[in-house]
Amino acid sequence: MVQCEMCGKETNSPNTVKIEGAELQVCDECAEFGTEVKTQQSSTSTKYSTGSSGSSSSSGSTSGSTGGASGSSSSRSSGGGGRRRDMFDEMDEVAQDYDNRIRSARESAGLSQEDLAKKLNEKASLIRKLEHGEVLPSDDVQRKLERELGIDLSAGSTPDEDTEWEGGSASGEYTLGDVVERKD
């Protein structure tokens, strides 16, 4: 018997599902929280079921009707095989120095925190917290700031961030030894 990786319950036939980007072996009850992973016998690549292509569970059919079908059609149009993209593949990360970018752009525009807050229809306390790095901007606030100040707050916008990593093996992967700084 195998133990469910979510609830710990013993199960004879675990289901392989993708939950928030991770593939887990789960029991039948926990399988409704993710997307079933189906493997093809003719190749080693995996396909992820959207629930609308043959799943008889009620939770699978509701996930298929809430946008799963549109996600699978976009993956088909992107070039054929491979894996289905999940929601984390398309998320942009906020840059680590977002607070400095916001502050310098606001100051160069000659705006006070209160003036910027009024233009964005947000509270001045939110602008203050953003500039102090206390909170991350929501997607909506990030778009407003980028549009109003003419800046980019996404992590991939500065090429210097990727150049600080110089280690790595021949296969392009990093090991713990590439990252750790010894304090002898």
KOLDO-600706 format. One line per field, with one value per residue: residue in one letter; x, y, z of N, C-alpha, C, O in turn. Coordinates in pm, whole numbers, m for minus. Example, Ala and Ser with C-alpha at 12.3 -4.5 7.8 and 13.67 -1.06 7.14 Angstrom:
# residues 2
aa a:s
n_px 1319:1285
n_py m569:m225
n_pz 780:708
ca_px 1230:1367
ca_py m450:m106
ca_pz 780:714
c_px 1320:1290
c_py m330:3
c_pz 780:787
o_px 1424:1341
o_py m332:114
o_pz 846:804
//
This chain:
# residues 184
aa m:v:q:c:e:m:c:g:k:e:t:n:s:p:n:t:v:k:i:e:g:a:e:l:q:v:c:d:e:c:a:e:f:g:t:e:v:k:t:q:q:s:s:t:s:t:k:y:s:t:g:s:s:g:s:s:s:s:s:g:s:t:s:g:s:t:g:g:a:s:g:s:s:s:s:r:s:s:g:g:g:g:r:r:r:d:m:f:d:e:m:d:e:v:a:q:d:y:d:n:r:i:r:s:a:r:e:s:a:g:l:s:q:e:d:l:a:k:k:l:n:e:k:a:s:l:i:r:k:l:e:h:g:e:v:l:p:s:d:d:v:q:r:k:l:e:r:e:l:g:i:d:l:s:a:g:s:t:p:d:e:d:t:e:w:e:g:g:s:a:s:g:e:y:t:l:g:d:v:v:e:r:k:d
n_px 84:38:119:m79:38:m63:m265:m185:m316:m354:m346:m446:m442:m287:m336:m181:m139:m128:m64:m68:168:328:388:209:152:m154:m452:m788:m972:m818:m741:m913:m829:m638:m494:m527:m254:m164:6:153:166:323:526:764:682:455:106:m137:m450:m747:m980:m1216:m1200:m1278:m1298:m1489:m1551:m1714:m1579:m1372:m1509:m1610:m1379:m1288:m1483:m1443:m1242:m1038:m1047:m984:m721:m599:m636:m476:m227:m211:m199:48:247:224:309:460:439:145:93:107:m48:163:368:326:337:465:748:803:1050:1344:1433:1208:1101:1291:1284:1021:1023:1231:1132:895:994:1147:945:842:642:456:408:139:23:78:m67:m328:m349:m338:m559:m541:m448:m243:m90:m41:135:349:418:491:716:887:933:774:544:439:349:16:m106:m274:m214:55:44:m83:112:330:224:161:407:584:762:921:839:889:1078:1248:1338:1582:1900:2126:2075:2085:2349:2505:2533:2773:2868:2828:2764:2883:2652:2482:2343:2308:2493:2495:2743:2809:2666:2691:2861:3158:3259:3522
n_py m119:225:547:839:1144:1385:1373:1155:917:563:397:176:217:470:800:994:1328:1676:1934:2264:2296:2080:1732:1478:1174:1071:995:889:1078:1311:1359:1526:1782:1854:1834:1561:1358:1219:958:884:581:543:731:918:1159:1364:1417:1645:1608:1793:1742:1756:1575:1314:1252:1140:1246:1483:1711:1728:1784:2035:2186:2169:2314:2570:2701:2532:2411:2617:2663:2428:2443:2657:2550:2356:2507:2615:2463:2187:1881:1807:1949:2054:2392:2541:2758:2885:2912:3139:3353:3663:3760:3994:4244:4245:4492:4656:4851:5062:5131:5227:5446:5613:5667:5799:6024:6142:6214:6419:6391:6367:6116:6114:6248:6066:5848:5946:5973:5707:5609:5489:5421:5645:5531:5277:5330:5428:5197:5029:5161:5132:4868:4693:4562:4361:4467:4423:4254:4429:4683:4691:4708:4959:5128:5086:5186:5455:5564:5490:5271:4946:4678:4410:4108:4017:4237:4367:4319:4275:4119:3844:3803:3787:3527:3298:3045:2687:2370:2164:2083:2292:2323:2431:2369:2311:2392:2593:2807:2855:3052:3027:3070:3064
n_pz 0:m67:58:70:m57:22:233:383:402:364:51:m211:m485:m601:m736:m986:m974:m1069:m863:m794:m946:m873:m905:m757:m570:m488:m289:m384:m286:m246:m503:m637:m596:m777:m1111:m1321:m1416:m1714:m1871:m2183:m2365:m2592:m2597:m2395:m2297:m2102:m2074:m1962:m1830:m1888:m1772:m1916:m2119:m2073:m1810:m1542:m1301:m1090:m1007:m1190:m1425:m1372:m1350:m1608:m1743:m1658:m1791:m1851:m2098:m2273:m2204:m2289:m2562:m2630:m2578:m2770:m3001:m2979:m3087:m3089:m2934:m2615:m2283:m2104:m2029:m1706:m1460:m1328:m1507:m1658:m1490:m1391:m1208:m947:m948:m739:m652:m656:m489:m485:m756:m785:m607:m712:m969:m909:m774:m977:m1146:m1009:m817:m513:m257:m190:m410:m619:m525:m547:m825:m899:m780:m530:m186:3:199:100:m113:35:183:m27:m129:85:78:219:140:m139:m468:m590:m885:m1022:m909:m975:m1257:m1280:m1165:m1340:m1578:m1513:m1418:m1610:m1593:m1550:m1354:m1343:m1283:m1485:m1621:m1589:m1712:m1555:m1334:m1396:m1462:m1236:m1149:m1193:m1165:m1200:m1352:m1625:m1749:m1717:m1484:m1144:m849:m493:m404:m583:m497:m221:21:184:522:644
ca_px 0:112:63:m114:135:m131:m331:m119:m402:m305:m428:m396:m422:m270:m352:m78:m203:m45:m126:13:297:401:322:197:77:m257:m568:m900:m1034:m729:m719:m998:m763:m538:m519:m473:m142:m176:127:129:246:413:640:793:628:330:m3:m219:m592:m820:m1101:m1326:m1177:m1314:m1304:m1628:m1571:m1782:m1482:m1298:m1588:m1623:m1253:m1280:m1572:m1405:m1128:m940:m1048:m913:m579:m546:m632:m359:m106:m206:m161:184:346:211:338:516:350:50:144:20:m61:287:458:301:341:586:793:836:1193:1382:1450:1088:1081:1377:1234:901:1060:1308:1046:802:1067:1185:824:807:518:463:340:m5:m16:80:m179:m451:m350:m360:m681:m500:m419:m104:m18:5:255:454:461:559:848:969:951:700:445:455:232:m71:m95:m346:m135:178:11:m108:240:409:163:169:545:665:870:894:866:906:1213:1330:1360:1719:1990:2234:2040:2125:2493:2576:2555:2876:2904:2745:2833:2882:2515:2407:2273:2386:2501:2503:2877:2814:2589:2731:2983:3218:3306:3633
ca_py 0:350:653:962:1250:1503:1352:1047:799:448:370:70:267:615:878:1095:1454:1795:2030:2385:2282:1962:1605:1405:1049:1100:906:931:1199:1426:1378:1633:1911:1878:1792:1427:1346:1097:929:814:460:544:821:945:1288:1352:1508:1672:1608:1909:1697:1754:1477:1179:1235:1131:1307:1611:1820:1738:1848:2176:2254:2176:2415:2703:2757:2430:2383:2722:2644:2320:2484:2743:2469:2287:2600:2661:2385:2042:1801:1869:1948:2164:2499:2570:2900:2942:2938:3271:3457:3745:3790:4134:4264:4261:4634:4727:4968:5170:5172:5309:5572:5700:5711:5898:6148:6204:6272:6534:6363:6319:5987:6141:6278:5941:5767:6000:5940:5564:5578:5400:5493:5691:5436:5168:5379:5435:5059:4977:5223:5080:4725:4618:4479:4346:4521:4327:4266:4549:4800:4688:4762:5103:5196:5080:5275:5595:5609:5450:5182:4802:4621:4264:4065:3995:4361:4415:4212:4257:4020:3710:3793:3767:3384:3257:2905:2592:2255:2160:2062:2416:2322:2478:2283:2386:2450:2714:2913:2877:3127:2975:3172:3002
ca_pz 0:m81:140:m3:m28:76:363:455:405:288:m66:m298:m622:m597:m858:m1006:m1010:m1059:m772:m782:m1010:m827:m930:m632:m565:m389:m283:m468:m231:m267:m647:m688:m576:m881:m1248:m1339:m1510:m1793:m1948:m2308:m2372:m2707:m2577:m2254:m2255:m2029:m2108:m1847:m1865:m1839:m1707:m2010:m2224:m2039:m1667:m1503:m1170:m1100:m992:m1315:m1529:m1344:m1383:m1753:m1796:m1612:m1861:m1882:m2240:m2345:m2178:m2371:m2703:m2651:m2580:m2899:m3107:m2958:m3158:m3085:m2815:m2495:m2169:m2094:m1942:m1593:m1428:m1278:m1619:m1716:m1388:m1386:m1074:m923:m929:m599:m619:m699:m404:m535:m888:m766:m543:m802:m1078:m853:m747:m1104:m1204:m926:m747:m375:m242:m191:m547:m694:m477:m606:m968:m913:m707:m422:m62:18:285:15:m183:136:212:m146:m137:194:55:319:71:m283:m537:m657:m1030:m1064:m868:m1055:m1390:m1266:m1143:m1463:m1677:m1469:m1401:m1725:m1548:m1556:m1222:m1349:m1249:m1603:m1696:m1580:m1751:m1459:m1233:m1437:m1482:m1111:m1135:m1287:m1143:m1273:m1408:m1771:m1796:m1700:m1357:m1032:m732:m369:m397:m666:m434:m82:51:306:617:719
c_px 88:41:38:m19:71:m184:m268:m199:m342:m400:m363:m364:m409:m289:m237:m148:m103:m122:m30:155:376:320:326:122:m25:m370:m680:m963:m949:m706:m802:m935:m661:m585:m451:m364:m158:m47:88:220:349:532:658:737:495:231:m86:m363:m657:m949:m1217:m1311:m1209:m1318:m1450:m1653:m1632:m1684:m1401:m1378:m1607:m1495:m1237:m1368:m1534:m1280:m1023:m932:m973:m763:m521:m542:m514:m231:m96:m158:m15:288:333:249:391:416:257:105:50:29:70:386:444:305:474:621:826:985:1224:1395:1328:1065:1165:1329:1113:938:1132:1222:947:872:1108:1065:777:677:546:393:189:m54:m22:m38:m310:m461:m383:m491:m652:m472:m271:m23:32:132:373:508:534:701:942:993:878:596:482:333:148:m55:m159:m266:m5:153:m11:23:324:356:185:313:635:782:826:934:887:1053:1303:1368:1503:1814:2099:2203:2089:2276:2569:2604:2657:2914:2820:2829:2824:2742:2430:2330:2366:2385:2507:2639:2892:2752:2642:2860:3037:3269:3415:3717
c_py 124:457:777:1073:1378:1480:1241:919:688:422:262:120:419:678:977:1221:1567:1897:2144:2363:2159:1836:1523:1275:1065:997:964:1061:1323:1455:1492:1772:1945:1833:1659:1428:1213:1078:853:693:468:637:848:1078:1267:1454:1527:1683:1733:1869:1687:1645:1336:1155:1234:1196:1445:1727:1837:1809:1995:2250:2266:2286:2555:2756:2655:2403:2491:2709:2535:2358:2575:2662:2392:2380:2645:2570:2235:1985:1877:1866:2068:2266:2515:2718:2963:2973:3080:3384:3532:3769:3938:4144:4286:4407:4717:4853:5087:5221:5264:5445:5666:5750:5816:6031:6218:6265:6392:6516:6327:6185:6005:6170:6151:5853:5815:5964:5793:5518:5471:5486:5531:5595:5316:5209:5383:5295:4998:5032:5179:4930:4639:4525:4469:4404:4409:4347:4394:4675:4806:4746:4912:5180:5199:5176:5421:5647:5573:5362:5037:4743:4471:4228:4051:4121:4414:4302:4184:4148:3881:3695:3770:3619:3340:3111:2814:2481:2261:2142:2186:2422:2370:2375:2371:2455:2577:2834:2951:2957:3076:3089:3114:3108
c_pz 0:4:54:40:22:217:444:462:319:171:m151:m438:m619:m735:m867:m1055:m996:m977:m751:m833:m969:m857:m803:m653:m453:m395:m370:m418:m257:m415:m703:m673:m685:m1017:m1271:m1446:m1582:m1871:m2072:m2313:m2484:m2689:m2429:m2208:m2185:m2080:m1983:m1892:m1809:m1773:m1804:m2114:m2183:m1890:m1625:m1368:m1186:m1087:m1120:m1421:m1500:m1374:m1533:m1808:m1753:m1679:m1894:m2030:m2318:m2322:m2265:m2518:m2730:m2654:m2711:m3009:m3093:m3019:m3141:m2953:m2697:m2383:m2171:m1996:m1823:m1558:m1382:m1389:m1671:m1614:m1395:m1240:m1064:m894:m781:m559:m661:m617:m451:m670:m875:m710:m639:m918:m1029:m830:m876:m1176:m1123:m850:m602:m369:m248:m333:m633:m654:m537:m754:m991:m850:m600:m299:m58:104:205:m60:m87:166:94:m154:m25:179:155:257:m77:m353:m597:m807:m1080:m1032:m948:m1194:m1385:m1250:m1269:m1568:m1640:m1465:m1519:m1688:m1566:m1422:m1225:m1333:m1371:m1676:m1687:m1613:m1648:m1357:m1270:m1446:m1352:m1086:m1239:m1272:m1230:m1330:m1560:m1826:m1777:m1570:m1247:m921:m608:m355:m480:m592:m296:m74:184:392:705:785
o_px 196:m81:124:4:142:m153:m294:m154:m286:m522:m240:m271:m509:m261:m199:m208:m5:m230:79:251:483:199:433:38:12:m383:m668:m1004:m1004:m658:m766:m984:m605:m702:m332:m379:m165:4:0:336:455:630:576:745:429:268:m104:m394:m627:m1021:m1312:m1404:m1169:m1340:m1527:m1768:m1606:m1703:m1363:m1322:m1618:m1499:m1177:m1334:m1587:m1218:m926:m825:m906:m684:m407:m455:m458:m137:14:m84:40:408:425:217:369:320:287:157:m72:104:87:479:540:279:580:533:872:1040:1141:1371:1342:1015:1115:1334:1104:892:1099:1237:918:819:1104:1080:684:609:648:325:118:m161:m116:m101:m395:m568:m447:m530:m728:m473:m185:98:137:226:485:630:630:794:1064:1066:914:564:547:222:202:2:m106:m251:40:234:35:42:383:433:222:339:749:891:709:1049:902:1141:1424:1427:1542:1809:2160:2295:2131:2326:2687:2692:2630:2985:2751:2948:2764:2715:2314:2256:2488:2287:2523:2647:2979:2784:2638:2954:2967:3317:3402:3815
o_py 127:455:815:1093:1472:1556:1232:822:715:425:257:71:490:616:1037:1222:1557:1941:2124:2408:2135:1834:1499:1266:1071:923:1075:1145:1430:1562:1549:1868:2054:1799:1643:1489:1108:1173:767:699:406:623:806:1108:1164:1563:1432:1760:1775:1954:1614:1623:1242:1041:1320:1201:1515:1831:1949:1885:2075:2365:2362:2347:2652:2849:2688:2376:2462:2742:2546:2312:2573:2698:2364:2339:2707:2595:2162:2052:1997:1789:2170:2230:2505:2793:3084:3051:3136:3499:3472:3796:3999:4059:4339:4442:4834:4953:5200:5342:5365:5547:5784:5864:5912:6137:6340:6356:6461:6614:6265:6145:5922:6123:6132:5790:5734:5930:5758:5402:5376:5608:5459:5580:5259:5130:5345:5275:4922:4957:5187:4871:4523:4421:4558:4391:4311:4447:4461:4764:4915:4825:4985:5284:5302:5241:5503:5760:5619:5377:5009:4755:4409:4307:4070:4113:4498:4197:4078:4090:3807:3583:3737:3588:3345:3058:2859:2496:2352:2183:2186:2518:2352:2303:2493:2565:2659:2949:3069:2935:3082:3191:3113:3076
o_pz 59:18:m25:159:59:309:564:522:213:189:m163:m502:m633:m837:m766:m1162:m921:m1016:m696:m770:m1025:m838:m746:m743:m336:m493:m422:m498:m286:m450:m806:m732:m684:m1036:m1243:m1552:m1519:m1930:m2068:m2272:m2472:m2761:m2347:m2089:m2204:m2124:m1906:m1984:m1698:m1721:m1775:m2192:m2252:m1848:m1669:m1324:m1284:m1150:m1154:m1500:m1593:m1419:m1581:m1910:m1807:m1628:m1962:m2083:m2417:m2412:m2310:m2591:m2839:m2724:m2759:m3098:m3184:m3003:m3178:m2855:m2682:m2386:m2233:m1890:m1838:m1620:m1396:m1369:m1724:m1649:m1403:m1159:m1160:m823:m707:m443:m698:m670:m455:m696:m943:m760:m648:m961:m1101:m862:m883:m1257:m1163:m821:m570:m464:m305:m372:m710:m739:m575:m803:m1090:m864:m582:m306:m109:85:237:m69:m123:173:113:m183:m39:258:174:314:m132:m301:m648:m851:m1169:m1116:m984:m1244:m1472:m1313:m1303:m1638:m1724:m1505:m1526:m1744:m1593:m1380:m1119:m1365:m1359:m1784:m1768:m1549:m1654:m1299:m1182:m1438:m1357:m1006:m1359:m1357:m1321:m1354:m1616:m1939:m1818:m1547:m1254:m903:m619:m301:m451:m623:m259:m149:285:342:828:852
//
